[in-house]
Amino acid sequence: MIHNRLDDEGWLRHRYVDEGASIATIAAQLGCGRETVRRRLQRFGIERREASEWVDDAGQVRRGPARRDDQIGGGVPPVVTRWNNTPKLTEEKVREIKEALRAGERPTDLAARYGVAKTTISQIKSGDKWGWVE
């Protein structure tokens, strides 16, 4: 049963501390509430991160607003969409998408190829997402 992982301090510590998964991500993965995860963190003495802390593309915990203003072009950090807390797109894939867009490929085709929504491709094109990637 997936809830058994809540009783596994090593697993919870690894997901939250080492991998940087959010409480909401862990709760969704286990099919329980965020408060349940919070209580387990407290029970195991695992220090909670501040709400303003997030994990960057390199897996480092960053502090401050969840924006990439320090990157060229600004933008927001990529949405984490997989259970292993990694983004669907990498900077390399975004470069490929931008090159394909410049070459005239359709956003719909690119969205299907990379497994993301067409709106994500449009936001990459406009610079609203991944704006720091050339």
MDAnalysis code that builds the backbone (N, CA, C; Angstrom):
import MDAnalysis as mda
import numpy as np

u = mda.Universe.empty(402, n_residues=134, atom_resindex=np.repeat(np.arange(134), 3), trajectory=True)
u.add_TopologyAttr("name", ["N", "CA", "C"] * 134)
u.add_TopologyAttr("resid", np.arange(1, 135))
u.add_TopologyAttr("resname", ["MET", "ILE", "HIS", "ASN", "ARG", "LEU", "ASP", "ASP", "GLU", "GLY", "TRP", "LEU", "ARG", "HIS", "ARG", "TYR", "VAL", "ASP", "GLU", "GLY", "ALA", "SER", "ILE", "ALA", "THR", "ILE", "ALA", "ALA", "GLN", "LEU", "GLY", "CYS", "GLY", "ARG", "GLU", "THR", "VAL", "ARG", "ARG", "ARG", "LEU", "GLN", "ARG", "PHE", "GLY", "ILE", "GLU", "ARG", "ARG", "GLU", "ALA", "SER", "GLU", "TRP", "VAL", "ASP", "ASP", "ALA", "GLY", "GLN", "VAL", "ARG", "ARG", "GLY", "PRO", "ALA", "ARG", "ARG", "ASP", "ASP", "GLN", "ILE", "GLY", "GLY", "GLY", "VAL", "PRO", "PRO", "VAL", "VAL", "THR", "ARG", "TRP", "ASN", "ASN", "THR", "PRO", "LYS", "LEU", "THR", "GLU", "GLU", "LYS", "VAL", "ARG", "GLU", "ILE", "LYS", "GLU", "ALA", "LEU", "ARG", "ALA", "GLY", "GLU", "ARG", "PRO", "THR", "ASP", "LEU", "ALA", "ALA", "ARG", "TYR", "GLY", "VAL", "ALA", "LYS", "THR", "THR", "ILE", "SER", "GLN", "ILE", "LYS", "SER", "GLY", "ASP", "LYS", "TRP", "GLY", "TRP", "VAL", "GLU"])
u.atoms.positions = np.array([
    [0.847, -1.191, 0.000],
    [0.000, 0.000, 0.000],
    [0.888, 1.248, 0.000],
    [0.511, 2.229, -0.762],
    [1.342, 3.413, -0.955],
    [1.473, 4.249, 0.319],
    [0.456, 4.205, 1.199],
    [0.534, 4.966, 2.448],
    [1.634, 4.440, 3.361],
    [2.066, 3.191, 3.167],
    [3.140, 2.644, 3.992],
    [4.402, 3.476, 3.858],
    [4.578, 4.153, 2.734],
    [5.750, 5.001, 2.562],
    [5.748, 6.159, 3.551],
    [4.574, 6.555, 4.020],
    [4.505, 7.610, 5.026],
    [5.166, 7.189, 6.329],
    [5.212, 5.893, 6.586],
    [5.836, 5.388, 7.807],
    [7.314, 5.070, 7.598],
    [7.806, 5.281, 6.390],
    [9.202, 4.999, 6.063],
    [9.988, 6.313, 6.121],
    [10.638, 6.550, 7.253],
    [11.361, 7.812, 7.437],
    [12.422, 8.017, 6.366],
    [13.138, 6.978, 6.001],
    [14.189, 7.088, 4.989],
    [13.642, 7.538, 3.647],
    [12.517, 6.936, 3.241],
    [11.917, 7.302, 1.956],
    [11.440, 8.750, 1.990],
    [10.749, 9.113, 3.059],
    [10.209, 10.467, 3.158],
    [11.333, 11.502, 3.203],
    [12.369, 11.216, 3.962],
    [13.513, 12.129, 4.043],
    [14.175, 12.279, 2.661],
    [14.328, 11.171, 1.963],
    [14.944, 11.208, 0.635],
    [14.109, 12.044, -0.337],
    [12.798, 11.812, -0.362],
    [11.923, 12.554, -1.301],
    [11.921, 14.046, -0.973],
    [11.779, 14.382, 0.302],
    [11.607, 15.774, 0.693],
    [12.927, 16.524, 0.776],
    [13.927, 15.932, 1.399],
    [15.192, 16.631, 1.622],
    [16.132, 16.480, 0.420],
    [16.413, 15.236, 0.044],
    [17.400, 14.992, -1.005],
    [16.897, 15.370, -2.397],
    [15.660, 14.978, -2.719],
    [15.120, 15.255, -4.048],
    [14.407, 16.603, -4.124],
    [14.047, 17.166, -2.981],
    [13.406, 18.471, -2.965],
    [11.935, 18.463, -3.337],
    [11.289, 17.301, -3.249],
    [9.862, 17.230, -3.566],
    [9.084, 18.082, -2.564],
    [8.054, 18.743, -3.042],
    [7.231, 19.553, -2.148],
    [6.280, 18.659, -1.358],
    [5.730, 19.219, -0.300],
    [4.737, 18.496, 0.489],
    [3.546, 18.148, -0.390],
    [3.124, 19.089, -1.225],
    [1.982, 18.849, -2.115],
    [2.284, 17.724, -3.102],
    [3.508, 17.691, -3.631],
    [3.882, 16.644, -4.576],
    [3.864, 15.279, -3.904],
    [4.434, 15.204, -2.703],
    [4.451, 13.932, -1.969],
    [3.030, 13.491, -1.639],
    [2.202, 14.432, -1.188],
    [0.813, 14.096, -0.859],
    [0.073, 13.567, -2.084],
    [0.263, 14.210, -3.220],
    [-0.404, 13.757, -4.449],
    [0.097, 12.369, -4.847],
    [1.400, 12.161, -4.716],
    [1.983, 10.873, -5.080],
    [1.431, 9.746, -4.202],
    [1.245, 10.030, -2.915],
    [0.786, 9.008, -1.983],
    [-0.730, 8.941, -1.854],
    [-1.420, 9.916, -2.427],
    [-2.876, 9.909, -2.356],
    [-3.395, 10.259, -0.977],
    [-2.707, 11.188, -0.318],
    [-3.155, 11.613, 1.009],
    [-3.143, 13.145, 1.047],
    [-3.484, 13.717, 2.170],
    [-3.515, 15.165, 2.302],
    [-2.162, 15.747, 2.669],
    [-1.993, 17.022, 2.389],
    [-0.744, 17.705, 2.724],
    [-0.487, 17.722, 4.229],
    [-1.554, 17.871, 4.985],
    [-1.398, 17.904, 6.441],
    [-0.870, 16.573, 6.963],
    [-1.267, 15.474, 6.355],
    [-0.755, 14.156, 6.743],
    [0.748, 14.100, 6.535],
    [1.211, 14.604, 5.404],
    [2.647, 14.626, 5.121],
    [3.358, 15.547, 6.105],
    [2.783, 16.721, 6.385],
    [3.382, 17.654, 7.353],
    [3.569, 16.992, 8.724],
    [2.540, 16.262, 9.159],
    [2.624, 15.602, 10.463],
    [3.732, 14.542, 10.487],
    [3.872, 13.811, 9.386],
    [4.935, 12.798, 9.323],
    [6.314, 13.458, 9.342],
    [6.474, 14.560, 8.628],
    [7.754, 15.278, 8.660],
    [8.082, 15.678, 10.094],
    [7.083, 16.201, 10.786],
    [7.277, 16.616, 12.184],
    [7.608, 15.417, 13.066],
    [6.898, 14.322, 12.885],
    [7.123, 13.118, 13.691],
    [8.558, 12.617, 13.537],
    [9.098, 12.663, 12.311],
    [10.449, 12.179, 12.047],
    [11.514, 13.238, 12.289],
    [11.094, 14.446, 12.705],
    [12.067, 15.500, 12.976],
    [12.720, 16.043, 11.722],
    [12.022, 15.952, 10.590],
    [12.543, 16.468, 9.325],
    [12.152, 17.936, 9.231],
    [13.167, 18.801, 9.172],
    [12.923, 20.240, 9.146],
    [12.245, 20.636, 7.841],
    [11.173, 21.387, 7.968],
    [10.440, 21.844, 6.771],
    [11.140, 23.015, 6.127],
    [11.057, 23.062, 4.796],
    [11.575, 24.197, 4.046],
    [10.583, 25.346, 4.129],
    [11.094, 26.535, 3.915],
    [10.222, 27.709, 3.817],
    [9.420, 27.608, 2.523],
    [8.269, 28.255, 2.498],
    [7.442, 28.243, 1.293],
    [8.165, 28.885, 0.117],
    [9.129, 29.757, 0.405],
    [9.832, 30.455, -0.670],
    [11.027, 29.656, -1.190],
    [11.241, 28.446, -0.696],
    [12.346, 27.619, -1.172],
    [11.834, 26.688, -2.266],
    [12.642, 26.509, -3.282],
    [12.266, 25.644, -4.395],
    [13.520, 25.001, -4.955],
    [13.339, 23.989, -5.786],
    [14.456, 23.225, -6.337],
    [14.677, 23.664, -7.780],
    [15.925, 24.036, -8.113],
    [16.215, 24.483, -9.478],
    [16.487, 23.297, -10.396],
    [16.800, 23.582, -11.656],
    [17.017, 22.539, -12.651],
    [18.169, 21.610, -12.283],
    [19.124, 22.107, -11.516],
    [20.278, 21.301, -11.120],
    [20.018, 20.522, -9.826],
    [18.808, 20.641, -9.275],
    [18.464, 19.926, -8.060],
    [18.891, 20.635, -6.784],
    [19.291, 21.896, -6.898],
    [19.717, 22.661, -5.728],
    [18.528, 23.417, -5.134],
    [18.446, 23.430, -3.809],
    [17.382, 24.188, -3.149],
    [17.734, 25.661, -3.246],
    [16.808, 26.447, -3.787],
    [17.008, 27.886, -3.938],
    [16.060, 28.591, -2.987],
    [16.428, 29.772, -2.582],
    [15.590, 30.561, -1.692],
    [15.180, 31.843, -2.389],
    [14.009, 32.306, -2.047],
    [13.514, 33.536, -2.639],
    [12.296, 33.256, -3.490],
    [11.811, 34.281, -4.154],
    [10.625, 34.100, -4.992],
    [10.882, 33.040, -6.046],
    [9.868, 32.290, -6.350],
    [9.999, 31.239, -7.352],
    [9.990, 31.840, -8.749],
    [10.956, 32.699, -8.999],
    [11.125, 33.328, -10.309],
    [12.565, 33.153, -10.730],
    [12.819, 33.270, -11.979],
    [14.169, 33.120, -12.483],
    [14.696, 34.470, -12.940],
    [14.478, 35.508, -12.134],
    [14.915, 36.843, -12.508],
    [16.424, 36.934, -12.633],
    [17.136, 36.018, -11.943],
    [18.584, 36.047, -12.043],
    [19.067, 35.450, -13.364],
    [18.168, 34.817, -14.087],
    [18.520, 34.241, -15.378],
    [18.242, 35.265, -16.483],
    [18.900, 35.120, -17.582],
    [18.683, 36.014, -18.716],
    [17.235, 35.875, -19.177],
    [16.558, 36.977, -19.292],
    [15.194, 36.968, -19.803],
    [14.125, 36.716, -18.766],
    [14.492, 36.463, -17.514],
    [13.478, 36.236, -16.482],
    [12.715, 34.953, -16.726],
    [11.440, 34.928, -16.411],
    [10.627, 33.731, -16.547],
    [10.448, 33.071, -15.203],
    [9.665, 32.015, -15.166],
    [9.407, 31.298, -13.929],
    [10.032, 29.919, -14.022],
    [10.297, 29.280, -12.875],
    [10.870, 27.939, -12.942],
    [9.891, 26.981, -13.604],
    [10.392, 25.951, -14.242],
    [9.502, 25.018, -14.924],
    [8.602, 24.309, -13.936],
    [7.402, 23.997, -14.383],
    [6.460, 23.265, -13.550],
    [6.935, 21.820, -13.455],
    [6.981, 21.301, -12.263],
    [7.370, 19.914, -12.066],
    [6.147, 19.058, -12.306],
    [6.255, 18.116, -13.228],
    [5.082, 17.378, -13.643],
    [5.256, 15.876, -13.558],
    [6.331, 15.403, -12.975],
    [6.542, 13.969, -12.864],
    [6.747, 13.614, -11.405],
    [6.468, 12.357, -11.066],
    [6.565, 11.932, -9.684],
    [7.989, 11.990, -9.162],
    [8.984, 11.935, -10.050],
    [10.353, 11.980, -9.558],
    [10.863, 13.406, -9.436],
    [9.962, 14.358, -9.503],
    [10.270, 15.769, -9.263],
    [11.202, 16.370, -10.302],
    [11.090, 15.895, -11.516],
    [11.878, 16.483, -12.596],
    [10.940, 17.103, -13.612],
    [11.348, 18.200, -14.235],
    [10.487, 18.806, -15.248],
    [10.451, 17.951, -16.501],
    [9.357, 18.054, -17.245],
    [9.257, 17.336, -18.516],
    [10.275, 17.853, -19.511],
    [10.518, 19.151, -19.466],
    [11.438, 19.759, -20.422],
    [12.749, 20.121, -19.739],
    [13.820, 20.003, -20.493],
    [15.128, 20.453, -20.032],
    [15.514, 21.661, -20.877],
    [16.565, 22.357, -20.465],
    [17.012, 23.504, -21.256],
    [17.385, 23.069, -22.665],
    [17.981, 21.902, -22.799],
    [18.346, 21.398, -24.127],
    [17.110, 21.199, -25.004],
    [16.058, 20.593, -24.428],
    [14.825, 20.386, -25.192],
    [14.183, 21.715, -25.549],
    [14.241, 22.681, -24.645],
    [13.654, 23.994, -24.926],
    [14.421, 24.672, -26.069],
    [15.743, 24.526, -26.077],
    [16.529, 25.072, -27.204],
    [16.078, 24.442, -28.524],
    [15.867, 23.114, -28.501],
    [15.395, 22.423, -29.697],
    [14.025, 22.954, -30.127],
    [13.145, 23.167, -29.157],
    [11.805, 23.681, -29.461],
    [11.910, 25.074, -30.086],
    [12.743, 25.930, -29.486],
    [12.894, 27.289, -30.022],
    [13.466, 27.275, -31.430],
    [14.430, 26.388, -31.689],
    [14.976, 26.270, -33.043],
    [13.907, 25.800, -34.018],
    [13.114, 24.812, -33.599],
    [12.049, 24.297, -34.450],
    [11.001, 25.376, -34.738],
    [10.670, 26.182, -33.730],
    [9.720, 27.274, -33.940],
    [10.268, 28.281, -34.946],
    [11.564, 28.611, -34.814],
    [12.183, 29.544, -35.778],
    [12.199, 28.961, -37.182],
    [12.274, 27.625, -37.267],
    [12.282, 26.953, -38.567],
    [10.867, 26.808, -39.141],
    [9.856, 27.220, -38.360],
    [8.485, 27.218, -38.868],
    [7.629, 26.027, -38.472],
    [8.124, 25.196, -37.558],
    [7.297, 24.063, -37.131],
    [6.108, 24.553, -36.319],
    [5.018, 23.820, -36.393],
    [3.791, 24.208, -35.708],
    [3.851, 23.853, -34.221],
    [3.365, 24.755, -33.368],
    [3.337, 24.472, -31.921],
    [2.600, 23.182, -31.580],
    [1.532, 22.884, -32.311],
    [0.772, 21.658, -32.044],
    [1.636, 20.421, -32.249],
    [2.429, 20.420, -33.318],
    [3.308, 19.275, -33.592],
    [4.393, 19.155, -32.527],
    [4.946, 20.292, -32.127],
    [5.998, 20.274, -31.103],
    [5.453, 19.806, -29.756],
    [4.236, 20.243, -29.429],
    [3.615, 19.835, -28.165],
    [3.461, 18.314, -28.121],
    [3.008, 17.737, -29.220],
    [2.847, 16.283, -29.283],
    [4.200, 15.574, -29.183],
    [5.198, 16.105, -29.843],
    [6.522, 15.485, -29.846],
    [7.150, 15.485, -28.460],
    [6.971, 16.581, -27.723],
    [7.629, 16.707, -26.425],
    [6.724, 16.361, -25.246],
    [5.481, 15.993, -25.515],
    [4.583, 15.561, -24.445],
    [4.130, 16.665, -23.516],
    [3.947, 17.868, -24.068],
    [3.481, 19.005, -23.273],
    [2.271, 19.618, -23.959],
    [1.617, 20.539, -23.281],
    [0.445, 21.215, -23.849],
    [0.877, 22.248, -24.889],
    [0.004, 22.503, -25.831],
    [0.279, 23.516, -26.852],
    [0.517, 24.884, -26.199],
    [-0.190, 25.163, -25.111],
    [0.009, 26.443, -24.429],
    [1.429, 26.562, -23.875],
    [2.009, 25.442, -23.471],
    [3.394, 25.472, -22.988],
    [4.324, 25.905, -24.116],
    [4.114, 25.353, -25.305],
    [4.936, 25.728, -26.466],
    [4.743, 27.212, -26.772],
    [3.501, 27.686, -26.714],
    [3.231, 29.107, -26.966],
    [3.913, 29.991, -25.926],
    [3.920, 29.553, -24.668],
    [4.575, 30.328, -23.606],
    [6.091, 30.319, -23.767],
    [6.634, 29.233, -24.280],
    [8.071, 29.189, -24.577],
    [8.369, 30.163, -25.707],
    [7.536, 30.153, -26.720],
    [7.723, 31.044, -27.876],
    [7.681, 32.505, -27.454],
    [6.764, 32.864, -26.571],
    [6.614, 34.260, -26.135],
    [7.637, 34.657, -25.071],
    [8.299, 33.659, -24.470],
    [9.265, 33.948, -23.416],
    [8.669, 33.955, -22.021],
    [7.376, 33.669, -21.894],
    [6.745, 33.622, -20.575],
    [7.256, 32.446, -19.750],
    [7.643, 31.369, -20.423],
    [8.281, 30.223, -19.767],
    [9.628, 30.011, -20.433],
    [10.619, 29.637, -19.634],
    [11.961, 29.344, -20.134],
    [12.546, 30.533, -20.884],
    [12.210, 31.732, -20.453],
    [12.659, 32.943, -21.146],
    [14.170, 33.148, -21.133],
    [14.860, 32.518, -20.189],
    [16.298, 32.681, -20.091],
    [17.061, 31.796, -21.075],
    [16.355, 30.844, -21.708],
    [17.013, 29.936, -22.654],
    [17.040, 30.593, -24.027],
    [18.223, 30.623, -24.602],
    [18.390, 31.242, -25.939],
    [17.803, 30.369, -27.016],
])
